[in-house]
Amino acid sequence: MAKSGASKGAKKINAFNDGKLEGVNVASMPDHVFESIQRQYGNKKYGEYTIEDKKNVINHYKKQKKGKV
């Protein structure tokens, strides 16, 4: 019977992620837009939500809809 890679010292991967990517920009969007979205969702780590954040998010999705992002 073949041995698995884990028995040879391979890294074990958790399929459920356990929230380890929280706060990581995996969407490949500009950092200021990512932070604006985080504030919009109420993530206190990024500060208070402002009108500028609202404009950042709206403009980003308008560009994305047109295919420019």
C-alpha positions in Angstrom: 0.0 0.0 0.0 1.3 3.5 -0.9 2.2 5.9 1.9 0.7 9.4 1.8 2.8 12.5 1.5 1.9 13.5 5.1 3.8 10.5 6.5 7.0 11.8 4.7 6.9 15.2 6.5 4.7 17.1 4.0 2.6 20.0 5.3 -0.8 19.2 6.5 -3.5 21.5 5.1 -6.7 22.5 6.9 -9.5 22.4 4.3 -11.7 24.7 6.4 -9.1 27.6 6.7 -10.2 28.6 10.2 -10.5 32.2 9.2 -6.7 32.7 8.8 -7.2 34.9 5.8 -9.3 37.5 7.6 -8.2 40.9 6.7 -6.1 39.8 3.7 -6.7 41.3 0.3 -7.3 38.3 -1.8 -9.4 40.1 -4.4 -6.4 41.9 -6.0 -8.0 45.3 -5.6 -6.2 48.5 -4.6 -5.5 48.7 -0.8 -7.5 51.9 -0.3 -10.6 50.2 -1.8 -10.1 47.1 0.3 -9.7 49.1 3.5 -12.8 51.2 2.5 -14.8 47.9 2.1 -13.6 46.7 5.5 -14.8 49.9 7.1 -18.1 49.6 5.3 -18.6 46.1 6.8 -17.8 47.5 10.3 -14.3 46.2 10.8 -13.1 48.5 13.6 -9.5 47.5 12.8 -9.6 49.9 9.8 -11.3 52.9 11.6 -14.6 54.7 11.0 -16.6 54.6 7.8 -16.6 57.9 5.9 -18.2 59.4 2.8 -14.8 59.0 1.0 -15.0 55.3 1.7 -18.4 55.2 0.1 -17.1 57.0 -3.0 -14.1 54.6 -3.2 -16.3 51.5 -3.2 -18.9 52.9 -5.7 -16.2 54.1 -8.1 -14.3 50.8 -7.9 -17.4 48.7 -8.7 -18.4 51.1 -11.6 -14.9 50.6 -13.1 -15.2 46.9 -12.6 -18.5 46.7 -14.3 -17.1 48.5 -17.3 -14.2 46.1 -17.4 -11.5 48.6 -16.5 -10.4 46.9 -13.3 
